Amino acid sequence: MHELALAQNLLKIVCQAAQENGLLKVTGICIVCGEMMGIVPDALQFGFEVSSVSTVAQGAKLEYKELPALIKCNSCQHQYHWKTYGYSCPQCFHLGGEMVQGYEFYVDYIEGDEKEDGNNDTS
């Protein structure tokens, strides 16, 4: 289950970002993932829940956005959905191309509650 390893690495990134940005508690995380990564969202969520116990990210909601796998035709440069057409360009019928999207895995944004800095002066 590679989702657990991904969840643990995601947690490291989130905790570091929370510290760097003064977050006391992480409440939400949006991740973007290409469909070629083969990630099972529920397994990633479970791995994250288990890994984040006793951290600033415990209880954070994971939002999962999947990007479709796109091929760029070597002949006409048309981009198309790999799952729909495979490696055959629907525009010029050329066989083959370059995968230009579908292997992404990154944190889009993190939401949380800021630490109190002790300076509540509003004047």
Backbone bond lengths (Angstrom), bond angles and torsions (degrees), N, CA, C in turn:
res aa  C-N    CA-C-N  psi(-1)  N-CA   C-N-CA  omega(-1)  CA-C   N-CA-C  phi
1 M - - - 1.451 - - 1.526 108.62 -
2 H 1.328 117.38 97.52 1.463 120.62 -178.89 1.525 112.26 -74.16
3 E 1.325 117.61 -11.25 1.458 120.92 178.63 1.525 111.70 -63.53
4 L 1.342 117.32 -34.25 1.459 120.15 179.69 1.524 110.51 -65.64
5 A 1.315 117.64 -44.13 1.468 120.91 177.29 1.523 110.56 -63.41
6 L 1.319 117.30 -41.49 1.466 120.53 176.97 1.530 110.86 -63.17
7 A 1.322 116.52 -41.41 1.469 120.92 179.66 1.529 110.57 -63.60
8 Q 1.321 117.49 -40.10 1.459 120.72 179.28 1.527 111.17 -66.67
9 N 1.324 117.39 -40.99 1.468 120.51 176.81 1.531 110.89 -67.73
10 L 1.314 116.51 -39.32 1.460 121.41 176.61 1.526 110.05 -59.96
11 L 1.318 116.52 -43.11 1.463 121.33 179.62 1.530 110.87 -60.96
12 K 1.323 117.93 -42.36 1.470 120.91 178.28 1.522 110.82 -60.22
13 I 1.320 116.42 -44.24 1.469 121.42 179.52 1.523 110.32 -63.39
14 V 1.321 116.64 -45.64 1.463 121.85 -177.75 1.534 110.82 -65.07
15 C 1.313 117.49 -44.57 1.467 120.45 -179.39 1.526 111.00 -65.09
16 Q 1.315 117.45 -39.63 1.459 120.98 177.75 1.527 110.51 -65.24
17 A 1.332 116.83 -44.53 1.469 120.92 178.65 1.525 110.92 -63.53
18 A 1.327 116.76 -39.05 1.466 120.61 178.88 1.526 109.87 -62.38
19 Q 1.313 117.45 -44.67 1.457 121.66 179.71 1.534 110.68 -63.86
20 E 1.329 116.52 -45.43 1.463 121.16 -178.64 1.533 112.55 -65.31
21 N 1.324 116.69 -26.65 1.466 121.01 -176.89 1.524 113.58 -107.14
22 G 1.313 116.96 11.26 1.450 121.08 175.16 1.513 115.25 68.01
23 L 1.316 117.92 35.27 1.463 120.83 178.62 1.524 110.52 -92.19
24 L 1.308 115.60 128.13 1.459 121.94 177.06 1.528 109.79 -80.05
25 K 1.339 115.46 -35.51 1.470 121.48 -176.32 1.522 109.03 -143.69
26 V 1.321 116.86 130.98 1.459 121.90 174.21 1.521 107.58 -91.78
27 T 1.332 116.47 125.52 1.466 120.24 -177.41 1.524 113.48 -107.60
28 G 1.330 116.51 -24.48 1.461 119.74 -178.97 1.516 111.68 -152.84
29 I 1.314 115.05 146.86 1.457 122.10 179.69 1.521 107.47 -138.59
30 C 1.326 115.93 129.13 1.462 120.15 175.50 1.514 108.23 -108.89
31 I 1.319 116.06 122.06 1.452 120.22 177.18 1.523 109.30 -114.78
32 V 1.313 114.69 147.58 1.455 122.00 178.42 1.521 106.65 -114.71
33 C 1.329 114.58 132.27 1.452 119.96 -175.47 1.525 110.29 -139.29
34 G 1.314 116.08 133.38 1.455 120.65 175.64 1.524 110.71 -76.54
35 E 1.330 115.68 146.70 1.466 119.64 -175.77 1.524 113.30 -65.97
36 M 1.332 118.31 -19.30 1.461 120.62 178.88 1.527 112.32 -75.21
37 M 1.322 117.21 -11.46 1.460 120.81 179.47 1.529 111.58 -70.82
38 G 1.312 117.14 -20.93 1.464 120.21 177.55 1.519 113.85 66.29
39 I 1.306 117.21 33.43 1.463 121.38 -178.14 1.522 110.20 -86.86
40 V 1.318 115.56 135.30 1.461 122.19 174.34 1.531 106.19 -93.97
41 P 1.338 117.72 110.20 1.469 120.36 -174.73 1.527 114.44 -53.64
42 D 1.325 117.98 -41.51 1.468 120.48 179.99 1.528 111.63 -64.45
43 A 1.324 117.16 -36.87 1.461 120.88 178.48 1.524 110.52 -69.15
44 L 1.336 116.78 -38.31 1.465 120.37 176.56 1.521 110.24 -64.80
45 Q 1.326 116.87 -43.68 1.466 121.51 178.31 1.521 110.55 -59.70
46 F 1.325 116.94 -46.18 1.465 120.81 179.82 1.523 110.61 -62.67
47 G 1.323 116.88 -46.10 1.468 120.55 179.12 1.516 111.64 -60.24
48 F 1.328 116.48 -38.47 1.455 120.36 178.75 1.526 110.73 -68.47
49 E 1.332 117.16 -42.59 1.467 120.51 179.66 1.519 111.15 -60.15
50 V 1.325 116.32 -43.94 1.469 121.16 -179.70 1.524 110.52 -66.94
51 S 1.319 117.14 -43.70 1.466 121.74 -176.37 1.526 113.26 -71.86
52 S 1.323 117.62 -27.77 1.468 120.59 -172.62 1.528 114.76 -90.01
53 V 1.321 117.69 2.04 1.466 120.46 178.45 1.527 109.15 -57.00
54 S 1.328 116.13 134.01 1.468 124.39 179.12 1.526 113.52 65.76
55 T 1.333 117.48 27.16 1.463 121.39 174.71 1.525 108.30 -122.41
56 V 1.329 117.13 173.65 1.463 120.99 178.50 1.527 111.58 -66.48
57 A 1.324 116.66 -14.66 1.471 120.78 -177.73 1.531 112.97 -98.84
58 Q 1.324 117.59 2.30 1.466 119.31 179.93 1.522 109.57 -59.63
59 G 1.320 116.29 128.38 1.456 122.22 178.82 1.529 114.60 85.63
60 A 1.323 117.07 -1.00 1.467 119.84 179.99 1.527 110.17 -66.00
61 K 1.318 115.26 143.34 1.464 121.20 178.25 1.524 108.86 -87.88
62 L 1.326 116.49 128.97 1.459 121.27 176.11 1.524 108.93 -92.87
63 E 1.308 115.91 125.65 1.465 121.12 171.37 1.523 106.04 -103.67
64 Y 1.309 116.55 131.89 1.460 122.28 -173.00 1.522 109.18 -118.84
65 K 1.338 116.06 118.19 1.465 120.83 177.22 1.523 107.95 -114.24
66 E 1.317 115.75 123.96 1.463 119.41 -179.35 1.527 110.65 -101.58
67 L 1.327 115.48 130.85 1.462 121.31 175.63 1.525 108.80 -94.82
68 P 1.324 117.31 136.50 1.471 119.27 178.65 1.526 111.37 -70.45
69 A 1.318 115.50 151.45 1.463 121.31 175.63 1.525 108.16 -76.65
70 L 1.328 116.03 122.43 1.459 121.08 -179.22 1.518 110.75 -117.22
71 I 1.323 114.86 138.24 1.467 123.06 177.07 1.525 107.69 -109.20
72 K 1.320 116.09 139.89 1.467 121.54 173.13 1.525 106.96 -108.10
73 C 1.326 115.73 120.01 1.459 122.04 -177.94 1.532 110.51 -62.76
74 N 1.330 115.73 133.46 1.469 120.79 178.49 1.524 112.00 -69.96
75 S 1.313 116.74 -21.61 1.459 120.50 -175.82 1.525 112.71 -91.99
76 C 1.346 117.87 -56.36 1.473 120.86 -174.31 1.529 113.47 -106.51
77 Q 1.333 117.97 -3.50 1.470 124.13 178.75 1.531 114.24 70.69
78 H 1.322 117.40 7.16 1.467 121.23 177.57 1.533 108.68 -67.01
79 Q 1.333 116.22 139.03 1.467 120.82 175.28 1.516 109.06 -101.72
80 Y 1.322 115.42 137.52 1.462 119.96 -178.15 1.522 110.94 -147.83
81 H 1.334 114.78 162.06 1.458 121.90 -177.91 1.528 110.61 -75.64
82 W 1.313 114.75 121.34 1.460 121.41 -176.58 1.533 112.23 -61.96
83 K 1.339 117.73 -42.99 1.468 119.84 -177.78 1.525 112.24 -63.85
84 T 1.318 117.36 -28.62 1.456 121.28 -179.05 1.523 112.13 -81.46
85 Y 1.334 116.91 -43.02 1.471 120.68 -171.65 1.527 114.68 -116.29
86 G 1.317 118.00 -5.08 1.460 119.37 -177.58 1.519 110.44 64.49
87 Y 1.311 116.46 -136.44 1.467 120.31 -178.40 1.530 112.73 -101.23
88 S 1.331 117.65 13.76 1.459 122.10 179.30 1.521 109.46 -104.91
89 C 1.323 116.85 114.60 1.465 122.03 -177.16 1.533 110.23 -62.64
90 P 1.328 117.45 126.47 1.464 120.48 179.82 1.534 112.75 -72.14
91 Q 1.318 117.28 -13.12 1.460 120.26 -177.76 1.532 112.26 -92.95
92 C 1.339 117.10 -47.96 1.470 119.58 -176.12 1.532 112.48 -116.84
93 F 1.343 116.99 -5.12 1.468 124.55 178.25 1.526 113.64 68.05
94 H 1.330 116.93 13.52 1.467 121.15 175.07 1.529 108.43 -66.77
95 L 1.294 116.82 141.10 1.461 121.51 179.19 1.525 109.37 -95.42
96 G 1.295 116.24 127.09 1.461 121.44 178.11 1.509 111.44 108.41
97 G 1.307 114.79 162.56 1.455 120.78 179.76 1.512 110.33 169.93
98 E 1.303 115.07 -176.92 1.461 121.63 -178.33 1.521 109.74 -112.31
99 M 1.339 116.00 131.54 1.462 120.92 175.78 1.529 107.42 -72.74
100 V 1.333 116.74 115.77 1.463 120.92 -177.57 1.530 112.84 -106.20
101 Q 1.303 117.45 -10.03 1.458 122.25 177.53 1.509 108.44 -157.04
102 G 1.336 115.17 140.65 1.454 119.11 176.11 1.514 114.28 142.09
103 Y 1.349 117.47 -11.14 1.465 121.45 -180.00 1.532 112.77 -111.49
104 E 1.316 117.47 16.63 1.456 121.18 -178.44 1.529 111.19 -73.73
105 F 1.310 114.81 151.72 1.461 122.43 168.83 1.523 106.51 -159.98
106 Y 1.342 115.63 104.92 1.460 118.67 -178.26 1.524 110.47 -153.87
107 V 1.320 114.25 162.20 1.460 121.49 176.33 1.526 107.67 -85.72
108 D 1.314 116.54 121.80 1.464 121.71 178.28 1.528 109.82 -80.38
109 Y 1.335 116.24 -49.66 1.460 119.79 176.67 1.518 110.17 -158.82
110 I 1.340 114.04 162.10 1.463 122.88 178.67 1.525 107.04 -128.09
111 E 1.322 116.16 135.11 1.461 121.35 175.98 1.518 108.32 -113.09
112 G 1.324 115.61 148.28 1.458 118.85 178.40 1.509 112.59 -174.45
113 D 1.323 114.15 -176.95 1.453 122.11 179.79 1.520 108.54 -103.11
114 E 1.334 115.69 131.62 1.464 120.98 -178.91 1.520 111.59 -76.76
115 K 1.329 114.04 151.73 1.464 120.43 174.28 1.515 109.09 -71.74
116 E 1.303 115.03 151.01 1.459 120.22 173.11 1.532 107.08 -78.15
117 D 1.330 116.07 131.32 1.458 118.49 -179.71 1.530 112.34 -93.74
118 G 1.312 116.62 -0.84 1.451 120.93 177.62 1.518 112.67 85.17
119 N 1.310 118.12 -7.39 1.459 121.85 -179.49 1.522 108.13 -109.05
120 N 1.312 116.40 95.60 1.460 121.30 -178.73 1.518 111.48 -103.10
121 D 1.317 117.87 21.37 1.442 122.54 -179.80 1.516 110.36 -70.31
122 T 1.316 118.13 118.21 1.469 121.67 -177.57 1.513 111.96 -102.10
123 S 1.345 118.75 5.06 1.460 119.47 -178.99 1.504 113.60 -84.37
